[in-house]
């Protein structure tokens, strides 16, 4: 009877040790899976942020180019107006000088 009790205790201790070892292995497996998933999520977040930054940069470049074109067109129109005004003033000045000479 004592031997049976000792055998039962040893068997129970062995089972408990196996349970503890299985739990440790499962814990390690879960930890590794969590690390891998975390790395995947981090990489995905970084890729998405880089793509968004690239898209925003492209939008800014396009907007800058459009503003430059508009400014250039405005300058060209203003330059044309100034040239036309200068030609008109030059023509009037010539007419005034001619009328003074006559």
TORNU-39971 format. One record per residue: residue number from 1; residue in one letter; x negated, y, z negated of N, C-alpha, C in turn. Coordinates in Angstrom, 1 decimal. Layout:
<r i="NUM" aa="A" n_c1="X" n_c2="Y" n_c3="Z" ca_c1="X" ca_c2="Y" ca_c3="Z" c_c1="X" c_c2="Y" c_c3="Z"/>
...
REM end
This chain:
<r i="1" aa="X" n_c1="-0.8" n_c2="-1.2" n_c3="0.0" ca_c1="0.0" ca_c2="0.0" ca_c3="0.0" c_c1="-0.9" c_c2="1.3" c_c3="0.0"/>
<r i="2" aa="X" n_c1="-1.9" n_c2="1.3" n_c3="-0.8" ca_c1="-2.8" ca_c2="2.4" ca_c3="-0.8" c_c1="-3.5" c_c2="2.6" c_c3="0.5"/>
<r i="3" aa="X" n_c1="-3.9" n_c2="1.4" n_c3="1.1" ca_c1="-4.5" ca_c2="1.4" ca_c3="2.4" c_c1="-3.6" c_c2="2.0" c_c3="3.5"/>
<r i="4" aa="X" n_c1="-2.3" n_c2="1.6" n_c3="3.4" ca_c1="-1.3" ca_c2="2.1" ca_c3="4.3" c_c1="-1.2" c_c2="3.6" c_c3="4.2"/>
<r i="5" aa="X" n_c1="-1.2" n_c2="4.1" n_c3="3.0" ca_c1="-1.0" ca_c2="5.5" ca_c3="2.7" c_c1="-2.2" c_c2="6.3" c_c3="3.3"/>
<r i="6" aa="X" n_c1="-3.4" n_c2="5.7" n_c3="3.0" ca_c1="-4.7" ca_c2="6.3" ca_c3="3.5" c_c1="-4.7" c_c2="6.4" c_c3="5.0"/>
<r i="7" aa="X" n_c1="-4.3" n_c2="5.2" n_c3="5.7" ca_c1="-4.2" ca_c2="5.2" ca_c3="7.1" c_c1="-3.2" c_c2="6.2" c_c3="7.7"/>
<r i="8" aa="X" n_c1="-2.1" n_c2="6.3" n_c3="7.0" ca_c1="-1.0" ca_c2="7.3" ca_c3="7.4" c_c1="-1.6" c_c2="8.7" c_c3="7.3"/>
<r i="9" aa="X" n_c1="-2.3" n_c2="9.0" n_c3="6.2" ca_c1="-2.9" ca_c2="10.3" ca_c3="6.0" c_c1="-3.9" c_c2="10.6" c_c3="7.1"/>
<r i="10" aa="X" n_c1="-4.8" n_c2="9.6" n_c3="7.4" ca_c1="-5.8" ca_c2="9.8" ca_c3="8.4" c_c1="-5.1" c_c2="10.0" c_c3="9.8"/>
<r i="11" aa="X" n_c1="-4.1" n_c2="9.2" n_c3="10.1" ca_c1="-3.4" ca_c2="9.3" ca_c3="11.3" c_c1="-2.8" c_c2="10.7" c_c3="11.4"/>
<r i="12" aa="X" n_c1="-2.2" n_c2="11.2" n_c3="10.3" ca_c1="-1.6" ca_c2="12.5" ca_c3="10.3" c_c1="-2.6" c_c2="13.6" c_c3="10.5"/>
<r i="13" aa="X" n_c1="-3.8" n_c2="13.5" n_c3="9.8" ca_c1="-4.9" ca_c2="14.4" ca_c3="10.0" c_c1="-5.3" c_c2="14.4" c_c3="11.4"/>
<r i="14" aa="X" n_c1="-5.4" n_c2="13.2" n_c3="12.0" ca_c1="-5.9" ca_c2="13.1" ca_c3="13.4" c_c1="-4.9" c_c2="13.8" c_c3="14.4"/>
<r i="15" aa="X" n_c1="-3.6" n_c2="13.6" n_c3="14.1" ca_c1="-2.6" ca_c2="14.2" ca_c3="14.9" c_c1="-2.6" c_c2="15.8" c_c3="14.8"/>
<r i="16" aa="X" n_c1="-2.8" n_c2="16.2" n_c3="13.5" ca_c1="-2.9" ca_c2="17.6" ca_c3="13.2" c_c1="-4.1" c_c2="18.2" c_c3="14.0"/>
<r i="17" aa="X" n_c1="-5.2" n_c2="17.5" n_c3="13.9" ca_c1="-6.4" ca_c2="18.0" ca_c3="14.6" c_c1="-6.2" c_c2="18.1" c_c3="16.1"/>
<r i="18" aa="X" n_c1="-5.5" n_c2="17.1" n_c3="16.7" ca_c1="-5.2" ca_c2="17.1" ca_c3="18.1" c_c1="-4.2" c_c2="18.3" c_c3="18.5"/>
<r i="19" aa="X" n_c1="-3.3" n_c2="18.5" n_c3="17.6" ca_c1="-2.4" ca_c2="19.6" ca_c3="17.8" c_c1="-3.1" c_c2="20.9" c_c3="17.8"/>
<r i="20" aa="X" n_c1="-4.0" n_c2="21.1" n_c3="16.8" ca_c1="-4.8" ca_c2="22.3" ca_c3="16.7" c_c1="-5.7" c_c2="22.5" c_c3="17.9"/>
<r i="21" aa="X" n_c1="-6.3" n_c2="21.4" n_c3="18.4" ca_c1="-7.2" ca_c2="21.5" ca_c3="19.6" c_c1="-6.4" c_c2="21.8" c_c3="20.8"/>
<r i="22" aa="X" n_c1="-5.2" n_c2="21.2" n_c3="21.0" ca_c1="-4.3" ca_c2="21.5" ca_c3="22.1" c_c1="-3.9" c_c2="22.9" c_c3="22.1"/>
<r i="23" aa="X" n_c1="-3.6" n_c2="23.4" n_c3="20.9" ca_c1="-3.2" ca_c2="24.8" ca_c3="20.7" c_c1="-4.3" c_c2="25.8" c_c3="21.1"/>
<r i="24" aa="X" n_c1="-5.5" n_c2="25.4" n_c3="20.7" ca_c1="-6.7" ca_c2="26.2" ca_c3="21.0" c_c1="-6.9" c_c2="26.2" c_c3="22.5"/>
<r i="25" aa="X" n_c1="-6.8" n_c2="25.1" n_c3="23.2" ca_c1="-7.0" ca_c2="25.0" ca_c3="24.6" c_c1="-5.9" c_c2="25.8" c_c3="25.4"/>
<r i="26" aa="X" n_c1="-4.6" n_c2="25.6" n_c3="24.9" ca_c1="-3.5" ca_c2="26.4" ca_c3="25.5" c_c1="-3.7" c_c2="27.9" c_c3="25.3"/>
<r i="27" aa="X" n_c1="-4.2" n_c2="28.3" n_c3="24.2" ca_c1="-4.4" ca_c2="29.7" ca_c3="23.9" c_c1="-5.5" c_c2="30.2" c_c3="24.8"/>
<r i="28" aa="X" n_c1="-6.6" n_c2="29.4" n_c3="25.0" ca_c1="-7.6" ca_c2="29.8" ca_c3="25.9" c_c1="-7.1" c_c2="29.9" c_c3="27.4"/>
<r i="29" aa="X" n_c1="-6.3" n_c2="29.0" n_c3="27.8" ca_c1="-5.7" ca_c2="29.0" ca_c3="29.1" c_c1="-4.8" c_c2="30.2" c_c3="29.3"/>
<r i="30" aa="X" n_c1="-4.0" n_c2="30.5" n_c3="28.4" ca_c1="-3.1" ca_c2="31.7" ca_c3="28.4" c_c1="-4.0" c_c2="33.0" c_c3="28.5"/>
<r i="31" aa="X" n_c1="-5.0" n_c2="33.0" n_c3="27.6" ca_c1="-5.9" ca_c2="34.2" ca_c3="27.6" c_c1="-6.5" c_c2="34.4" c_c3="29.0"/>
<r i="32" aa="X" n_c1="-7.0" n_c2="33.4" n_c3="29.6" ca_c1="-7.7" ca_c2="33.5" ca_c3="30.9" c_c1="-6.7" c_c2="33.9" c_c3="32.0"/>
<r i="33" aa="X" n_c1="-5.5" n_c2="33.4" n_c3="31.9" ca_c1="-4.4" ca_c2="33.8" ca_c3="32.9" c_c1="-4.1" c_c2="35.2" c_c3="32.7"/>
<r i="34" aa="X" n_c1="-4.0" n_c2="35.7" n_c3="31.4" ca_c1="-3.7" ca_c2="37.1" ca_c3="31.2" c_c1="-4.8" c_c2="38.0" c_c3="31.7"/>
<r i="35" aa="X" n_c1="-6.0" n_c2="37.6" n_c3="31.5" ca_c1="-7.2" ca_c2="38.4" ca_c3="32.0" c_c1="-7.1" c_c2="38.5" c_c3="33.5"/>
<r i="36" aa="X" n_c1="-6.9" n_c2="37.3" n_c3="34.2" ca_c1="-6.8" ca_c2="37.3" ca_c3="35.6" c_c1="-5.7" c_c2="38.2" c_c3="36.2"/>
<r i="37" aa="X" n_c1="-4.5" n_c2="38.1" n_c3="35.5" ca_c1="-3.3" ca_c2="38.9" ca_c3="35.9" c_c1="-3.6" c_c2="40.4" c_c3="35.7"/>
<r i="38" aa="X" n_c1="-4.2" n_c2="40.6" n_c3="34.6" ca_c1="-4.6" ca_c2="42.0" ca_c3="34.2" c_c1="-5.5" c_c2="42.6" c_c3="35.3"/>
<r i="39" aa="X" n_c1="-6.5" n_c2="41.8" n_c3="35.7" ca_c1="-7.4" ca_c2="42.3" ca_c3="36.7" c_c1="-6.7" c_c2="42.5" c_c3="38.1"/>
<r i="40" aa="X" n_c1="-5.8" n_c2="41.6" n_c3="38.4" ca_c1="-5.0" ca_c2="41.8" ca_c3="39.6" c_c1="-4.1" c_c2="43.1" c_c3="39.6"/>
<r i="41" aa="X" n_c1="-3.5" n_c2="43.3" n_c3="38.5" ca_c1="-2.7" ca_c2="44.5" ca_c3="38.3" c_c1="-3.5" c_c2="45.7" c_c3="38.4"/>
<r i="42" aa="X" n_c1="-4.7" n_c2="45.7" n_c3="37.7" ca_c1="-5.6" ca_c2="46.9" ca_c3="37.7" c_c1="-6.0" c_c2="47.2" c_c3="39.2"/>
<r i="43" aa="X" n_c1="-6.4" n_c2="46.1" n_c3="39.9" ca_c1="-6.9" ca_c2="46.3" ca_c3="41.3" c_c1="-5.7" c_c2="46.8" c_c3="42.2"/>
<r i="44" aa="X" n_c1="-4.5" n_c2="46.3" n_c3="41.9" ca_c1="-3.4" ca_c2="46.8" ca_c3="42.7" c_c1="-3.1" c_c2="48.3" c_c3="42.4"/>
<r i="45" aa="X" n_c1="-3.2" n_c2="48.6" n_c3="41.1" ca_c1="-2.9" ca_c2="50.0" ca_c3="40.8" c_c1="-4.0" c_c2="50.9" c_c3="41.4"/>
<r i="46" aa="X" n_c1="-5.2" n_c2="50.5" n_c3="41.4" ca_c1="-6.3" ca_c2="51.3" ca_c3="42.0" c_c1="-6.1" c_c2="51.4" c_c3="43.5"/>
<r i="47" aa="X" n_c1="-5.8" n_c2="50.3" n_c3="44.2" ca_c1="-5.5" ca_c2="50.3" ca_c3="45.6" c_c1="-4.4" c_c2="51.3" c_c3="45.9"/>
<r i="48" aa="X" n_c1="-3.3" n_c2="51.2" n_c3="45.1" ca_c1="-2.1" ca_c2="52.1" ca_c3="45.4" c_c1="-2.5" c_c2="53.5" c_c3="45.2"/>
<r i="49" aa="X" n_c1="-3.3" n_c2="53.8" n_c3="44.1" ca_c1="-3.7" ca_c2="55.2" ca_c3="43.8" c_c1="-4.6" c_c2="55.7" c_c3="45.0"/>
<r i="50" aa="X" n_c1="-5.5" n_c2="54.9" n_c3="45.5" ca_c1="-6.4" ca_c2="55.3" ca_c3="46.6" c_c1="-5.6" c_c2="55.5" c_c3="47.8"/>
<r i="51" aa="X" n_c1="-4.6" n_c2="54.7" n_c3="48.1" ca_c1="-3.8" ca_c2="54.9" ca_c3="49.3" c_c1="-3.0" c_c2="56.2" c_c3="49.2"/>
<r i="52" aa="X" n_c1="-2.4" n_c2="56.4" n_c3="48.0" ca_c1="-1.7" ca_c2="57.6" ca_c3="47.7" c_c1="-2.6" c_c2="58.9" c_c3="47.9"/>
<r i="53" aa="X" n_c1="-3.8" n_c2="58.8" n_c3="47.3" ca_c1="-4.7" ca_c2="59.9" ca_c3="47.4" c_c1="-5.1" c_c2="60.2" c_c3="48.9"/>
<r i="54" aa="X" n_c1="-5.3" n_c2="59.1" n_c3="49.6" ca_c1="-5.6" ca_c2="59.2" ca_c3="51.1" c_c1="-4.5" c_c2="59.9" c_c3="51.8"/>
<r i="55" aa="X" n_c1="-3.2" n_c2="59.4" n_c3="51.5" ca_c1="-2.1" ca_c2="60.0" ca_c3="52.2" c_c1="-1.9" c_c2="61.5" c_c3="51.8"/>
<r i="56" aa="X" n_c1="-2.1" n_c2="61.8" n_c3="50.6" ca_c1="-2.0" ca_c2="63.2" ca_c3="50.1" c_c1="-3.1" c_c2="64.0" c_c3="50.8"/>
<r i="57" aa="X" n_c1="-4.3" n_c2="63.5" n_c3="50.9" ca_c1="-5.4" ca_c2="64.2" ca_c3="51.6" c_c1="-5.0" c_c2="64.4" c_c3="53.1"/>
<r i="58" aa="X" n_c1="-4.4" n_c2="63.4" n_c3="53.7" ca_c1="-4.1" ca_c2="63.6" ca_c3="55.1" c_c1="-3.0" c_c2="64.6" c_c3="55.3"/>
<r i="59" aa="X" n_c1="-2.0" n_c2="64.6" n_c3="54.3" ca_c1="-0.9" ca_c2="65.6" ca_c3="54.4" c_c1="-1.5" c_c2="67.0" c_c3="54.2"/>
<r i="60" aa="X" n_c1="-2.5" n_c2="67.2" n_c3="53.3" ca_c1="-3.1" ca_c2="68.5" ca_c3="53.0" c_c1="-3.9" c_c2="68.9" c_c3="54.3"/>
<r i="61" aa="X" n_c1="-4.6" n_c2="68.0" n_c3="54.9" ca_c1="-5.4" ca_c2="68.3" ca_c3="56.1" c_c1="-4.4" c_c2="68.8" c_c3="57.2"/>
<r i="62" aa="X" n_c1="-3.3" n_c2="68.1" n_c3="57.4" ca_c1="-2.4" ca_c2="68.4" ca_c3="58.4" c_c1="-1.8" c_c2="69.8" c_c3="58.1"/>
<r i="63" aa="X" n_c1="-1.4" n_c2="70.0" n_c3="56.9" ca_c1="-0.8" ca_c2="71.3" ca_c3="56.5" c_c1="-1.8" c_c2="72.4" c_c3="56.7"/>
<r i="64" aa="X" n_c1="-3.1" n_c2="72.2" n_c3="56.3" ca_c1="-4.2" ca_c2="73.2" ca_c3="56.5" c_c1="-4.4" c_c2="73.5" c_c3="58.0"/>
<r i="65" aa="X" n_c1="-4.4" n_c2="72.5" n_c3="58.8" ca_c1="-4.5" ca_c2="72.7" ca_c3="60.3" c_c1="-3.4" c_c2="73.5" c_c3="60.8"/>
<r i="66" aa="X" n_c1="-2.1" n_c2="73.2" n_c3="60.4" ca_c1="-1.0" ca_c2="73.9" ca_c3="60.8" c_c1="-1.0" c_c2="75.4" c_c3="60.4"/>
<r i="67" aa="X" n_c1="-1.5" n_c2="75.6" n_c3="59.2" ca_c1="-1.6" ca_c2="77.0" ca_c3="58.7" c_c1="-2.7" c_c2="77.7" c_c3="59.5"/>
<r i="68" aa="X" n_c1="-3.7" n_c2="77.0" n_c3="59.8" ca_c1="-4.8" ca_c2="77.6" ca_c3="60.6" c_c1="-4.3" c_c2="78.0" c_c3="62.0"/>
<r i="69" aa="X" n_c1="-3.5" n_c2="77.1" n_c3="62.6" ca_c1="-3.0" ca_c2="77.4" ca_c3="64.0" c_c1="-2.0" c_c2="78.6" c_c3="63.9"/>
<r i="70" aa="X" n_c1="-1.2" n_c2="78.6" n_c3="62.9" ca_c1="-0.3" ca_c2="79.8" ca_c3="62.7" c_c1="-1.0" c_c2="81.1" c_c3="62.5"/>
<r i="71" aa="X" n_c1="-2.1" n_c2="81.0" n_c3="61.7" ca_c1="-2.9" ca_c2="82.2" ca_c3="61.4" c_c1="-3.6" c_c2="82.7" c_c3="62.7"/>
<r i="72" aa="X" n_c1="-4.1" n_c2="81.7" n_c3="63.4" ca_c1="-4.8" ca_c2="82.0" ca_c3="64.7" c_c1="-3.8" c_c2="82.6" c_c3="65.7"/>
<r i="73" aa="X" n_c1="-2.6" n_c2="82.1" n_c3="65.8" ca_c1="-1.6" ca_c2="82.6" ca_c3="66.7" c_c1="-1.2" c_c2="84.0" c_c3="66.3"/>
<r i="74" aa="X" n_c1="-1.1" n_c2="84.2" n_c3="65.0" ca_c1="-0.7" ca_c2="85.6" ca_c3="64.5" c_c1="-1.8" c_c2="86.6" c_c3="64.8"/>
<r i="75" aa="X" n_c1="-3.1" n_c2="86.1" n_c3="64.6" ca_c1="-4.2" ca_c2="87.0" ca_c3="65.0" c_c1="-4.3" c_c2="87.3" c_c3="66.5"/>
<r i="76" aa="X" n_c1="-4.1" n_c2="86.3" n_c3="67.3" ca_c1="-4.1" ca_c2="86.5" ca_c3="68.7" c_c1="-3.0" c_c2="87.5" c_c3="69.2"/>
<r i="77" aa="X" n_c1="-1.8" n_c2="87.3" n_c3="68.6" ca_c1="-0.7" ca_c2="88.2" ca_c3="68.9" c_c1="-1.0" c_c2="89.7" c_c3="68.5"/>
<r i="78" aa="X" n_c1="-1.5" n_c2="89.8" n_c3="67.3" ca_c1="-1.9" ca_c2="91.1" ca_c3="66.8" c_c1="-3.0" c_c2="91.7" c_c3="67.6"/>
<r i="79" aa="X" n_c1="-4.0" n_c2="90.9" n_c3="68.0" ca_c1="-5.0" ca_c2="91.4" ca_c3="68.8" c_c1="-4.5" c_c2="91.9" c_c3="70.2"/>
<r i="80" aa="X" n_c1="-3.6" n_c2="91.2" n_c3="70.8" ca_c1="-3.0" ca_c2="91.5" ca_c3="72.0" c_c1="-2.2" c_c2="92.9" c_c3="71.9"/>
<r i="81" aa="X" n_c1="-1.5" n_c2="93.0" n_c3="70.8" ca_c1="-0.8" ca_c2="94.2" ca_c3="70.5" c_c1="-1.7" c_c2="95.4" c_c3="70.4"/>
<r i="82" aa="X" n_c1="-2.8" n_c2="95.2" n_c3="69.6" ca_c1="-3.8" ca_c2="96.3" ca_c3="69.5" c_c1="-4.4" c_c2="96.7" c_c3="70.8"/>
<r i="83" aa="X" n_c1="-4.7" n_c2="95.7" n_c3="71.6" ca_c1="-5.3" ca_c2="96.0" ca_c3="72.9" c_c1="-4.4" c_c2="96.8" c_c3="73.8"/>
<r i="84" aa="X" n_c1="-3.1" n_c2="96.4" n_c3="73.8" ca_c1="-2.1" ca_c2="97.1" ca_c3="74.6" c_c1="-1.9" c_c2="98.5" c_c3="74.1"/>
<r i="85" aa="X" n_c1="-1.9" n_c2="98.7" n_c3="72.8" ca_c1="-1.8" ca_c2="100.0" ca_c3="72.2" c_c1="-3.0" c_c2="100.8" c_c3="72.5"/>
<r i="86" aa="X" n_c1="-4.2" n_c2="100.3" n_c3="72.4" ca_c1="-5.4" ca_c2="101.0" ca_c3="72.7" c_c1="-5.4" c_c2="101.4" c_c3="74.2"/>
<r i="87" aa="X" n_c1="-5.0" n_c2="100.5" n_c3="75.1" ca_c1="-5.0" ca_c2="100.9" ca_c3="76.5" c_c1="-4.0" c_c2="102.0" c_c3="76.8"/>
<r i="88" aa="X" n_c1="-2.8" n_c2="102.0" n_c3="76.1" ca_c1="-1.8" ca_c2="103.0" ca_c3="76.2" c_c1="-2.4" c_c2="104.4" c_c3="75.7"/>
<r i="89" aa="X" n_c1="-3.1" n_c2="104.3" n_c3="74.6" ca_c1="-3.7" ca_c2="105.5" ca_c3="74.0" c_c1="-4.8" c_c2="106.1" c_c3="74.9"/>
<r i="90" aa="X" n_c1="-5.5" n_c2="105.1" n_c3="75.5" ca_c1="-6.6" ca_c2="105.5" ca_c3="76.4" c_c1="-6.0" c_c2="106.2" c_c3="77.6"/>
<r i="91" aa="X" n_c1="-5.0" n_c2="105.6" n_c3="78.1" ca_c1="-4.3" ca_c2="106.2" ca_c3="79.3" c_c1="-3.8" c_c2="107.6" c_c3="79.0"/>
<r i="92" aa="X" n_c1="-3.2" n_c2="107.8" n_c3="77.8" ca_c1="-2.7" ca_c2="109.1" ca_c3="77.5" c_c1="-3.8" c_c2="110.1" c_c3="77.3"/>
<r i="93" aa="X" n_c1="-4.9" n_c2="109.6" n_c3="76.7" ca_c1="-6.1" ca_c2="110.5" ca_c3="76.5" c_c1="-6.6" c_c2="110.9" c_c3="77.8"/>
<r i="94" aa="X" n_c1="-6.7" n_c2="110.0" n_c3="78.7" ca_c1="-7.2" ca_c2="110.4" ca_c3="80.1" c_c1="-6.3" c_c2="111.4" c_c3="80.7"/>
<r i="95" aa="X" n_c1="-5.0" n_c2="111.2" n_c3="80.6" ca_c1="-4.0" ca_c2="112.1" ca_c3="81.2" c_c1="-4.2" c_c2="113.5" c_c3="80.5"/>
<r i="96" aa="X" n_c1="-4.4" n_c2="113.6" n_c3="79.2" ca_c1="-4.5" ca_c2="114.8" ca_c3="78.5" c_c1="-5.8" c_c2="115.5" c_c3="79.0"/>
<r i="97" aa="X" n_c1="-6.9" n_c2="114.8" n_c3="79.1" ca_c1="-8.2" ca_c2="115.4" ca_c3="79.6" c_c1="-8.0" c_c2="115.9" c_c3="81.0"/>
<r i="98" aa="X" n_c1="-7.3" n_c2="115.1" n_c3="81.9" ca_c1="-7.2" ca_c2="115.6" ca_c3="83.2" c_c1="-6.3" c_c2="116.8" c_c3="83.3"/>
<r i="99" aa="X" n_c1="-5.2" n_c2="116.9" n_c3="82.5" ca_c1="-4.3" ca_c2="118.0" ca_c3="82.5" c_c1="-5.0" c_c2="119.3" c_c3="82.0"/>
<r i="100" aa="X" n_c1="-6.0" n_c2="119.1" n_c3="81.1" ca_c1="-6.7" ca_c2="120.2" ca_c3="80.5" c_c1="-7.7" c_c2="120.7" c_c3="81.5"/>
<r i="101" aa="X" n_c1="-8.2" n_c2="119.8" n_c3="82.4" ca_c1="-9.2" ca_c2="120.2" ca_c3="83.4" c_c1="-8.5" c_c2="120.9" c_c3="84.6"/>
<r i="102" aa="X" n_c1="-7.3" n_c2="120.6" n_c3="84.8" ca_c1="-6.6" ca_c2="121.1" ca_c3="85.9" c_c1="-6.1" c_c2="122.5" c_c3="85.8"/>
REM end
